[in-house]
Amino acid sequence: DIHPHDIATILDQDGICIRAGHHCAQPLMRRLNVTATARASFYLYNGLDEVDALAGALVKAGALFGYVPA
């Protein structure tokens, strides 16, 4: 597994901002036995180019940790 804060740091180096942490949901995180998650948010002003940039950066981040998508 790749820690959410590692993902956030790697994406930040590509100029992509995401949130990593518990997102004010500590009781749920404890119940699910999850220490942190990574979250990307989209809104009306985001374009498909930004979605593509996020997807590409996630593949790049995964490759740094040896993850190969199926």
C-alpha positions as a printed NumPy array, in Angstrom:
array([[  0.   ,   0.   ,   0.   ],
       [  1.073,   3.552,  -0.687],
       [  0.485,   5.951,   2.192],
       [ -1.897,   8.797,   1.277],
       [  0.595,  11.439,   2.431],
       [  3.207,   9.98 ,   0.071],
       [  0.731,  10.181,  -2.808],
       [ -0.087,  13.794,  -1.922],
       [  3.599,  14.735,  -1.811],
       [  4.358,  13.131,  -5.168],
       [  1.339,  14.725,  -6.852],
       [  2.268,  18.086,  -5.352],
       [  5.604,  17.889,  -7.162],
       [  3.591,  17.772, -10.41 ],
       [  1.474,  20.752,  -9.347],
       [ -1.574,  18.648,  -8.466],
       [ -3.209,  19.323,  -5.119],
       [ -5.119,  16.638,  -3.26 ],
       [ -6.018,  16.189,   0.394],
       [ -4.506,  13.464,   2.543],
       [ -5.443,  12.637,   6.104],
       [ -8.563,  11.767,   8.059],
       [-10.82 ,  14.495,   6.581],
       [-12.596,  15.069,   9.912],
       [-13.862,  11.487,   9.846],
       [-11.783,   9.95 ,  12.634],
       [-14.587,   7.737,  14.034],
       [-15.223,   6.228,  10.6  ],
       [-11.512,   5.788,   9.953],
       [-11.112,   3.952,  13.265],
       [-14.087,   1.721,  12.491],
       [-12.676,   0.882,   9.055],
       [ -9.164,   0.492,  10.514],
       [ -7.802,   3.099,   8.105],
       [ -5.241,   5.657,   9.251],
       [ -5.618,   8.073,   6.331],
       [ -7.035,   8.457,   2.836],
       [ -6.245,  10.567,  -0.211],
       [ -9.015,  12.644,  -1.776],
       [ -9.183,  14.556,  -5.038],
       [-12.017,  17.028,  -5.495],
       [-13.525,  18.289,  -8.725],
       [-15.899,  21.129,  -9.487],
       [-17.487,  22.825, -12.477],
       [-14.329,  24.753, -13.306],
       [-12.155,  21.635, -13.672],
       [-11.48 ,  20.551, -17.225],
       [-10.843,  17.132, -18.704],
       [ -7.18 ,  18.076, -19.072],
       [ -6.962,  18.313, -15.278],
       [ -8.627,  14.93 , -14.866],
       [ -6.119,  13.473, -17.324],
       [ -3.247,  15.149, -15.445],
       [ -4.442,  13.616, -12.167],
       [ -4.76 ,  10.165, -13.729],
       [ -1.294,  10.403, -15.247],
       [  0.238,  11.61 , -11.993],
       [ -1.399,   8.73 , -10.092],
       [  0.075,   6.219, -12.537],
       [  3.47 ,   7.9  , -12.121],
       [  3.17 ,   7.816,  -8.314],
       [  2.206,   4.16 ,  -8.398],
       [  5.178,   3.342, -10.613],
       [  7.532,   4.972,  -8.098],
       [  6.311,   2.429,  -5.547],
       [  6.366,  -0.524,  -7.935],
       [  2.617,  -0.645,  -8.515],
       [  1.626,  -1.785, -11.991],
       [ -2.053,  -1.306, -12.913],
       [ -3.854,  -4.406, -14.136]])
